[in-house]
Amino acid sequence: MLSLKVSGMTCGGCINAVTRAVQAQDPQAKVQADLAGQIVTLETTLSAAQASQLITDAGFPVIQ
């Protein structure tokens, strides 16, 4: 399970965009997001680097 700090998420649409970005590469991935904490938790076969890049490419920078 991965937990990533992600900036710029403000609504359910943002969560959907992040979820779609990850599931485009790993359709079985489970994505949970905490808007208040700006944390995305993933159960995925992707590496942390792959997931971070996909989320960043979707417009939501991952903070290291």
N, C-alpha and C positions, 0 to 999 in steps of 0.2 A: 504494500500500500504506500502510495506517495502522497505527501502533503506539500503543496506549493503555495507560496504567498504571491497573489496575483493582484495587480492594481487595475483600477478602472471599472470594476464590476459594480453596477448600481441597481440592477433590476433583474427580473426573471428572464428577460430577453438576453441579457449578458450571460447568464448561466446557460441558457439554451445554446448560445453561440459557442461557448467553451465546450459544452457537451458534444455538439455536432463536430467540432474540430477534432476532438480526441477520437470520437467514435467513427470518424471517416477512415482512420488508420487501424483502429481496434474496435470493431463493432460490438464486442462483448464487454467493453469497458464500463465500469460503474463510476459515475461522476457525482460528487456531492460538493456543494459550495456554501460557504458561510459569507454572506454579503457584508455583515458587520465587521467580521475579522479579516475579510479579503483573503480567505483560505479556500483552496480547492483541494479536495481529497479524492484520489483516484485509485481504483483497483483496475490495473491494466497490465498487459504484457509489454507495453512500451517502456523504454528506459526513461529516467528522469529528464535527460537531455532532449529526447525525442518529444516527450509530452510538453516540456517547457517551450520548445520551438513551435509546436503546433498551436499552443495557446497564445504565444506571442504573435504568431502570424495571423491569428484571428483578431488581433487588435487589443489584446490584454497582456501587457508586459508582465513577465514573471520576475519577481524581485529576489535576488540571490541572498 
